[in-house]
Amino acid sequence: MVLGTASQVPTRHRNHNGYLLRWDGEGLLFDPGEGTQRQMLRAGVAAHDIDRICVTHFHGDHSLGLAGVVQRINLDQVPHPVTAHYPASGQHFFERLRYATAYRETVPLTEAPVTGDGVLARTPAYTLEAHRLSHPVESYGYRLIEPDGRRMLPALLAEHGIAGPDVGRLQREGSLNGVSLDDVSETRRGQRFAFVMDTRLCPGVRTLAEGCDLLVIESTFLDEDERLASEHGHLTAGQAGRAAHEAGVRHLVLTHFSQRYGDPDEFERQARAAGFDGELTVAADLVRVPLPKRSG
């Protein structure tokens, strides 16, 4: 769910950043900018839907909504713990936002700052990673990787005479009457998601985007302003499209648009011209973008 798509300055049609990813019953809130709590209300997203908060960096358009979101989590007495990830160098900013005003804490909020590239969390549903980006302040992108599974092959099951409840038994136990799970199935690659905000092109962008089924990435500037983008630590639409193409991304979501541009379709045109030929969404506030169906 896209809660906001503006960069630096909100517009009449674009709120500051905010994105909620629903993943196997969990909700991960990314970069809650100013106004996120109200956007959640408009989108039908409740505080109860949030299990993790992931902040890429501490510029206001990516984090000023954190104070309201944290207080709403406590006001609504969310019944599960919530974990917050953010650059460790911004600990003082996080603390100021968490305790911006007086309120009663009712929900355990675990602070899990990011200190470098690598794995942040492992759950049965995903592994969460962070990788450093290139911006004037310390910034990290986030990547979720679903564990690989197994795809049962009906023809091979029939060949070995396995049907009905025996299929489930084979999946649970790994073998049945001398037939192993490998004999009648193949690896089903886990899905991948990445969230890449304010950054120049850098190795972290490529690492995060590699093989993603869904990539949400900033494209603050159009290509004619590439020099300006580099100076301020941002990407152009063409750079985002080229990075997604080279990484084999299936669905590209462009967002974080500068208020200087009036035609959102130009972002798609430039990303396509850079070589990206997969599914592409130019994000708008309150749009829902589903993960692509599994390939194969």
C-alpha positions as CSV (number, residue, x, y, z in Angstrom):
1,M,0.0,0.0,0.0
2,V,1.4,3.4,-1.1
3,L,0.7,6.0,1.6
4,G,2.7,8.9,0.1
5,T,4.9,9.6,-2.9
6,A,6.3,13.2,-2.7
7,S,9.9,14.1,-2.2
8,Q,10.9,16.8,0.3
9,V,7.8,18.9,-0.3
10,P,4.3,17.5,-0.3
11,T,1.8,18.7,-2.9
12,R,-1.9,18.9,-3.1
13,H,-2.0,15.4,-4.6
14,R,1.1,13.8,-3.0
15,N,1.7,13.2,0.7
16,H,5.1,12.8,2.1
17,N,6.5,9.2,1.9
18,G,4.9,6.2,3.5
19,Y,4.6,2.5,2.4
20,L,3.1,-0.5,4.1
21,L,4.1,-4.0,2.9
22,R,1.8,-6.9,3.9
23,W,3.8,-10.1,3.9
24,D,2.3,-13.4,5.1
25,G,0.3,-11.8,7.9
26,E,2.9,-9.3,8.9
27,G,3.0,-5.6,8.1
28,L,6.2,-3.6,7.5
29,L,5.9,0.2,7.5
30,F,8.6,1.9,5.5
31,D,9.7,5.6,5.8
32,P,6.7,7.2,7.6
33,G,6.9,10.8,6.6
34,E,4.7,13.6,7.9
35,G,1.0,12.9,7.6
36,T,1.4,9.1,7.5
37,Q,-1.1,8.5,10.3
38,R,-3.8,10.3,8.4
39,Q,-2.9,8.5,5.1
40,M,-3.2,5.2,7.0
41,L,-6.8,6.1,8.0
42,R,-7.6,7.0,4.3
43,A,-6.1,3.7,3.2
44,G,-7.8,1.5,5.7
45,V,-4.6,0.7,7.4
46,A,-4.7,0.3,11.2
47,A,-1.9,0.5,13.8
48,H,-2.6,-3.2,14.5
49,D,-1.3,-3.9,11.0
50,I,2.2,-2.8,11.8
51,D,4.8,-5.3,13.0
52,R,8.0,-3.6,11.9
53,I,9.0,0.0,11.1
54,C,11.9,0.4,8.6
55,V,13.4,3.9,8.3
56,T,16.0,4.4,5.5
57,H,17.4,7.7,6.8
58,F,16.5,10.7,9.0
59,H,15.5,13.3,6.5
60,G,12.1,14.7,7.5
61,D,10.1,13.5,4.5
62,H,11.0,9.9,5.5
63,S,10.7,10.1,9.2
64,L,8.7,13.0,10.6
65,G,5.5,10.8,10.8
66,L,7.3,8.4,13.1
67,A,6.2,10.3,16.2
68,G,2.5,10.1,15.4
69,V,2.7,6.4,14.3
70,V,4.5,5.3,17.5
71,Q,2.0,7.2,19.6
72,R,-1.0,5.7,17.6
73,I,0.5,2.2,18.2
74,N,0.4,2.8,21.9
75,L,-3.0,4.6,21.9
76,D,-4.6,1.6,20.1
77,Q,-2.7,-0.8,22.4
78,V,-1.5,-3.0,19.6
79,P,-1.4,-6.5,21.0
80,H,2.0,-7.5,19.6
81,P,5.5,-6.2,19.9
82,V,6.7,-3.8,17.2
83,T,10.4,-3.6,16.0
84,A,11.9,-0.4,14.6
85,H,15.0,-0.5,12.2
86,Y,16.8,2.7,11.3
87,P,20.5,3.8,10.8
88,A,22.3,3.6,14.1
89,S,23.9,7.0,13.4
90,G,20.5,8.5,13.8
91,Q,19.7,7.1,17.2
92,H,19.3,10.6,18.7
93,F,16.8,11.5,15.9
94,F,14.8,8.3,16.6
95,E,14.7,9.0,20.3
96,R,13.5,12.6,19.7
97,L,10.8,11.4,17.5
98,R,9.8,8.5,19.7
99,Y,9.4,10.9,22.7
100,A,8.4,14.0,20.8
101,T,5.5,14.6,23.3
102,A,4.0,13.1,26.4
103,Y,2.0,9.8,26.0
104,R,1.6,6.6,27.9
105,E,3.6,3.6,26.5
106,T,1.5,0.5,26.4
107,V,3.3,-1.5,23.6
108,P,6.8,-3.0,23.6
109,L,8.8,-1.2,20.9
110,T,12.1,-2.8,20.2
111,E,14.8,-0.6,18.9
112,A,17.0,-2.5,16.4
113,P,19.3,0.1,14.7
114,V,21.2,-0.8,11.5
115,T,24.9,-0.7,11.9
116,G,26.0,-2.1,8.5
117,D,25.1,-4.3,5.6
118,G,23.6,-7.7,6.4
119,V,20.7,-9.6,7.9
120,L,18.5,-7.8,10.4
121,A,15.9,-10.5,11.1
122,R,14.9,-14.0,10.2
123,T,11.3,-15.2,10.5
124,P,9.6,-18.3,9.0
125,A,8.2,-16.0,6.3
126,Y,11.2,-13.9,5.3
127,T,14.8,-12.8,5.9
128,L,15.1,-9.0,6.2
129,E,18.4,-7.4,5.0
130,A,19.8,-3.9,4.9
131,H,22.4,-2.5,2.5
132,R,24.1,0.9,2.6
133,L,23.0,3.5,0.0
134,S,24.7,6.8,-1.2
135,H,23.1,9.9,0.2
136,P,24.3,13.0,2.1
137,V,23.2,11.3,5.4
138,E,23.6,7.7,6.3
139,S,20.9,5.7,4.5
140,Y,20.0,2.0,4.1
141,G,17.7,0.2,1.7
142,Y,15.8,-2.9,2.8
143,R,15.3,-6.3,1.1
144,L,13.0,-9.2,2.1
145,I,13.7,-12.7,0.8
146,E,11.1,-15.5,1.2
147,P,12.7,-18.9,1.9
148,D,12.7,-21.3,-1.1
149,G,10.0,-23.9,-1.1
150,R,9.1,-27.0,-3.0
151,R,6.8,-27.3,-6.0
152,M,5.2,-30.7,-6.3
153,L,5.2,-32.2,-9.9
154,P,1.9,-34.1,-10.6
155,A,3.4,-36.2,-13.4
156,L,6.2,-37.5,-11.1
157,L,3.8,-38.1,-8.3
158,A,1.6,-40.2,-10.6
159,E,4.7,-42.1,-11.8
160,H,5.5,-43.1,-8.3
161,G,1.9,-43.9,-7.4
162,I,1.6,-41.1,-4.8
163,A,-1.8,-39.4,-4.4
164,G,-4.2,-38.0,-1.9
165,P,-3.1,-37.8,1.7
166,D,0.2,-39.4,0.9
167,V,1.3,-36.2,-0.9
168,G,1.0,-34.3,2.4
169,R,2.7,-37.0,4.3
170,L,5.6,-37.0,1.8
171,Q,5.9,-33.2,2.2
172,R,6.0,-33.4,6.0
173,E,8.3,-36.4,6.3
174,G,10.6,-35.9,3.3
175,S,10.3,-39.5,2.1
176,L,7.6,-42.2,1.6
177,N,8.1,-45.9,0.6
178,G,11.5,-45.2,-0.7
179,V,10.5,-42.1,-2.7
180,S,12.1,-38.8,-1.6
181,L,10.7,-35.3,-1.8
182,D,13.4,-34.5,-4.4
183,D,12.2,-37.3,-6.6
184,V,8.8,-35.7,-7.2
185,S,9.3,-32.0,-6.7
186,E,11.5,-29.0,-7.6
187,T,12.7,-25.9,-5.9
188,R,10.2,-23.1,-5.8
189,R,12.2,-19.9,-5.6
190,G,11.1,-17.6,-2.8
191,Q,9.8,-14.1,-3.7
192,R,11.9,-11.0,-3.2
193,F,11.1,-7.4,-2.4
194,A,13.3,-4.4,-2.1
195,F,12.8,-0.8,-0.9
196,V,15.3,1.7,-2.2
197,M,15.0,5.4,-1.3
198,D,17.2,8.4,-1.4
199,T,20.4,7.4,-3.1
200,R,22.8,7.9,-6.1
201,L,23.6,4.8,-8.1
202,C,25.9,2.6,-6.0
203,P,26.6,-1.1,-5.3
204,G,23.8,-1.1,-2.7
205,V,21.2,-0.3,-5.3
206,R,22.3,-3.3,-7.4
207,T,22.5,-5.7,-4.4
208,L,19.0,-4.7,-3.2
209,A,17.4,-4.9,-6.6
210,E,18.9,-8.2,-7.8
211,G,16.3,-10.6,-8.8
212,C,13.4,-8.8,-7.1
213,D,9.8,-9.7,-7.9
214,L,8.8,-6.2,-6.7
215,L,11.1,-3.2,-6.4
216,V,10.0,0.1,-4.9
217,I,12.6,2.7,-5.8
218,E,12.9,6.5,-5.8
219,S,13.1,8.4,-9.1
220,T,13.1,11.9,-7.8
221,F,14.3,13.5,-11.0
222,L,13.9,13.2,-14.7
223,D,17.0,12.4,-16.8
224,E,17.6,15.9,-18.0
225,D,18.3,16.8,-14.3
226,E,20.8,14.0,-13.8
227,R,23.5,16.4,-12.5
228,L,21.1,17.8,-9.9
229,A,20.1,14.3,-8.9
230,S,23.7,13.3,-8.3
231,E,24.5,16.5,-6.3
232,H,21.6,15.9,-4.0
233,G,22.0,12.1,-3.7
234,H,19.1,10.9,-5.8
235,L,18.2,8.8,-8.9
236,T,16.6,9.8,-12.1
237,A,13.8,7.8,-13.7
238,G,16.2,6.5,-16.4
239,Q,18.7,5.4,-13.8
240,A,16.0,3.6,-11.8
241,G,14.7,1.9,-14.9
242,R,18.2,0.8,-16.0
243,A,19.1,-0.5,-12.5
244,A,15.8,-2.5,-12.5
245,H,16.5,-3.9,-16.0
246,E,20.0,-5.0,-15.2
247,A,18.8,-6.6,-11.9
248,G,16.0,-8.6,-13.6
249,V,13.2,-7.0,-11.6
250,R,9.7,-8.2,-12.5
251,H,7.6,-5.3,-11.3
252,L,9.1,-1.8,-10.9
253,V,7.4,0.9,-8.7
254,L,8.7,4.4,-9.3
255,T,8.0,6.9,-6.5
256,H,9.4,9.9,-4.5
257,F,8.8,12.5,-7.1
258,S,10.0,16.1,-7.1
259,Q,7.3,18.7,-7.1
260,R,9.0,20.4,-10.1
261,Y,7.5,17.9,-12.6
262,G,3.8,18.0,-13.7
263,D,3.6,14.9,-15.9
264,P,4.0,11.6,-14.0
265,D,3.9,9.6,-17.3
266,E,7.3,11.0,-18.2
267,F,8.9,8.9,-15.5
268,E,7.6,5.8,-17.1
269,R,8.7,6.9,-20.5
270,Q,12.2,7.5,-19.3
271,A,12.4,4.2,-17.4
272,R,11.2,2.3,-20.5
273,A,13.7,4.2,-22.7
274,A,16.5,3.0,-20.3
275,G,15.6,-0.6,-21.1
276,F,13.1,-1.7,-18.5
277,D,10.4,-3.9,-20.1
278,G,8.7,-5.6,-17.1
279,E,5.6,-4.5,-15.3
280,L,5.8,-0.8,-14.2
281,T,3.8,1.3,-11.8
282,V,4.2,5.1,-11.4
283,A,3.1,5.3,-7.8
284,A,0.2,7.5,-6.7
285,D,-1.0,8.0,-3.1
286,L,-3.3,5.3,-1.8
287,V,-2.6,2.9,-4.7
288,R,-2.3,-0.8,-3.8
289,V,0.4,-2.7,-5.7
290,P,0.3,-6.5,-5.4
291,L,3.3,-8.8,-5.5
292,P,3.5,-10.5,-8.8
293,K,2.2,-14.0,-9.0
294,R,4.9,-16.7,-8.7
295,S,6.6,-17.4,-12.0
296,G,6.4,-21.0,-13.2
